[in-house]
Structure formats: C-alpha cells, structure tokens
Amino acid sequence: MVNAERTRWFFRTLSGTGGVGLITPTAFAEFVHAAIRSRYGAERQRLGPAIVRQFGRPAADWLALYKLDQAILHGFLPELQEPSRRSIANGLPIVAPDDFRPPAAGRSHHEKLVRIVARSGLDSGDAAILLEARRVGVTAIVTLDADLRRAQADFTSYTWL
C-alpha cells in the first residue's frame, strides 16, 4: 500500500512539473521476467506434488517448472500485456530501440556497458537500462532498484527504498 501511494505521488509530481517518463526496453524485459518468475513460483507452490504426477519429475524451482510447462506462460499472456497497456495509457511509454539517438562516437556499446558495470558496480541488466536511458536523453531515473543509486555520477536517481 505504501508503494502504491508513493507511485501515485510520483506520477502526480511528474505530471505537475511537466516531466516525461518512459520505460527502456531492458527495464520492461526485466519487469516481464520478474512477472514470469513470480507466476511460475506461485504455480509451483500451488501444484506441489502434482508436478511429479503430471511431468514425471519434480520442479526444483520456478525455472524448472517453466522448462516443463510453457502452457502456464501461454495462459499468463493477457496479464503480461496489461502493464504495457496501462503504462502507455498513463503517459509512460515503453521506448523502442528505434527511438534511440545515434550512438556517440567513441566507445562501442559493449565497451560502454562494461565501463558502467565496472564504474558503478552494477549488473549487466542495470547497466543496459542506463545505456538505453542515456540514448534517449534521460538524465534522471526513478527506480525501485536500490542498486541503481550507484549511478549517481551519471544520473540523478530517485527511489523510495
């Protein structure tokens, strides 16, 4: 409930200041991954021993069940599509790679990624989100990922964690 109120506050503030929000492709992919992981984890708990009866072997974790039963994912598709619809309806578009500015001369994408990883102590997914943000001209990020606070040298980072 606290995060929901903070989220509402953030969007009111963003709108009131004329700010523009967006979601990078990698950030959206991470959201989809987290949603899939959560759904499969819940299904694994719900199915319990029935997994062995159905598939002839146990599922040690969410990933094992994912590899055994893609039908869960197919049934989850409408729920996976809803956040992107809601995001766009609320003025928070998901940026497409075609929207990126041309890369600046100098280091290659992979060199920049490794540099951010090393300098900020971030994993590759977080570094990719920052590279994408930079490519669309973003200078401030709002995140629930406390690790991204390490990028303060390159971005103004807001989080309520």
C-alpha positions as CSV (number, residue, x, y, z in Angstrom):
1,M,0.0,0.0,0.0
2,V,2.9,2.4,0.8
3,N,4.5,1.8,-2.6
4,A,1.1,2.4,-4.3
5,E,0.7,5.8,-2.6
6,R,4.3,6.7,-3.4
7,T,3.7,5.7,-7.0
8,R,0.6,7.9,-7.2
9,W,2.6,10.8,-5.7
10,F,5.4,10.3,-8.2
11,F,3.1,10.4,-11.2
12,R,1.3,13.5,-9.9
13,T,4.6,15.2,-9.3
14,L,5.9,14.1,-12.7
15,S,2.8,15.5,-14.4
16,G,2.8,18.7,-12.3
17,T,6.4,19.5,-13.2
18,G,5.9,18.8,-16.9
19,G,8.3,15.9,-16.6
20,V,8.2,13.0,-19.1
21,G,8.6,9.4,-18.0
22,L,9.5,6.3,-20.1
23,I,10.5,2.7,-19.7
24,T,13.5,1.4,-21.5
25,P,13.3,-1.9,-23.4
26,T,15.7,-3.7,-20.9
27,A,13.7,-2.4,-17.9
28,F,10.5,-3.7,-19.5
29,A,12.1,-7.0,-20.2
30,E,13.2,-7.3,-16.6
31,F,9.7,-6.5,-15.5
32,V,8.3,-9.3,-17.7
33,H,11.0,-11.7,-16.4
34,A,10.0,-10.9,-12.8
35,A,6.3,-11.4,-13.6
36,I,7.0,-14.7,-15.2
37,R,9.3,-15.8,-12.3
38,S,6.6,-14.8,-9.8
39,R,3.8,-16.6,-11.7
40,Y,5.8,-19.8,-12.1
41,G,6.9,-19.7,-8.4
42,A,3.2,-19.4,-7.4
43,E,2.2,-22.2,-9.7
44,R,5.0,-24.4,-8.4
45,Q,3.7,-23.8,-4.8
46,R,0.1,-24.4,-5.9
47,L,0.8,-27.6,-7.8
48,G,3.2,-29.1,-5.3
49,P,3.5,-32.9,-5.7
50,A,1.1,-32.9,-8.7
51,I,4.1,-31.7,-10.7
52,V,5.7,-35.1,-10.4
53,R,2.5,-36.9,-11.3
54,Q,2.0,-34.6,-14.3
55,F,5.5,-34.5,-15.6
56,G,7.2,-37.5,-14.1
57,R,9.8,-35.4,-12.2
58,P,9.8,-32.6,-9.6
59,A,10.4,-28.9,-10.4
60,A,13.2,-27.7,-8.0
61,D,12.3,-24.1,-8.6
62,W,10.3,-21.7,-10.9
63,L,12.7,-22.2,-13.8
64,A,12.4,-25.9,-13.7
65,L,8.6,-25.6,-13.9
66,Y,9.0,-23.1,-16.7
67,K,11.0,-25.6,-18.7
68,L,8.5,-28.3,-18.0
69,D,5.3,-26.4,-18.8
70,Q,5.1,-23.5,-21.2
71,A,1.3,-23.7,-21.1
72,I,1.3,-21.7,-17.8
73,L,3.1,-18.9,-19.7
74,H,0.6,-19.0,-22.6
75,G,-2.3,-18.6,-20.1
76,F,-0.5,-15.7,-18.5
77,L,-0.1,-13.7,-21.7
78,P,-3.1,-11.4,-21.2
79,E,-1.8,-10.4,-17.8
80,L,1.7,-9.8,-19.2
81,Q,0.3,-7.5,-21.8
82,E,-1.7,-5.4,-19.4
83,P,1.1,-3.5,-17.7
84,S,2.3,-2.1,-21.1
85,R,-1.2,-1.0,-22.0
86,R,-1.6,0.7,-18.6
87,S,1.8,2.3,-18.8
88,I,1.1,3.8,-22.2
89,A,-2.4,4.9,-21.1
90,N,-0.8,6.7,-18.1
91,G,1.7,8.6,-20.3
92,L,4.7,6.3,-19.5
93,P,5.6,4.8,-22.9
94,I,8.0,1.9,-23.4
95,V,10.8,3.1,-25.6
96,A,11.7,1.1,-28.7
97,P,15.3,0.7,-29.8
98,D,14.3,2.7,-32.9
99,D,13.7,5.7,-30.6
100,F,17.4,5.8,-29.5
101,R,19.6,8.6,-30.6
102,P,22.5,7.5,-32.8
103,P,25.4,6.3,-30.7
104,A,28.0,8.9,-29.8
105,A,31.4,8.5,-31.5
106,G,34.0,6.7,-29.4
107,R,33.5,3.6,-27.4
108,S,31.3,0.8,-28.7
109,H,28.1,-0.2,-26.9
110,H,29.7,-3.2,-25.3
111,E,32.7,-1.2,-24.1
112,K,30.3,1.4,-22.6
113,L,28.3,-1.4,-20.9
114,V,31.4,-2.9,-19.3
115,R,32.6,0.6,-18.2
116,I,29.3,1.3,-16.4
117,V,29.4,-2.2,-14.8
118,A,32.9,-1.6,-13.5
119,R,32.5,2.0,-12.5
120,S,29.1,1.7,-10.8
121,G,29.3,-1.9,-9.6
122,L,26.0,-2.7,-11.4
123,D,25.0,-5.9,-13.1
124,S,24.8,-6.0,-16.9
125,G,21.0,-5.6,-17.0
126,D,21.1,-2.4,-14.8
127,A,24.0,-1.1,-16.9
128,A,22.0,-1.8,-20.1
129,I,19.0,0.2,-18.7
130,L,21.3,3.1,-18.0
131,L,22.8,3.0,-21.5
132,E,19.3,2.9,-23.1
133,A,18.2,5.8,-20.9
134,R,21.2,7.8,-22.0
135,R,20.5,7.1,-25.6
136,V,17.1,8.7,-25.3
137,G,18.4,11.7,-23.4
138,V,17.3,10.8,-19.9
139,T,19.3,12.4,-17.1
140,A,17.2,11.3,-14.1
141,I,15.8,7.9,-13.2
142,V,13.2,6.7,-10.8
143,T,13.6,3.1,-9.6
144,L,12.7,0.6,-7.0
145,D,16.1,-1.0,-7.6
146,A,18.4,0.3,-4.9
147,D,21.5,-0.8,-6.9
148,L,20.8,2.0,-9.4
149,R,21.6,4.6,-6.8
150,R,25.2,3.7,-7.6
151,A,24.9,5.5,-10.9
152,Q,24.6,8.9,-9.2
153,A,27.7,10.1,-11.0
154,D,25.8,9.8,-14.3
155,F,22.2,10.2,-13.4
156,T,20.0,11.8,-10.8
157,S,18.4,8.8,-9.1
158,Y,15.2,8.8,-7.2
159,T,14.0,5.9,-5.2
160,W,12.0,5.4,-2.0
161,L,13.8,2.3,-0.9
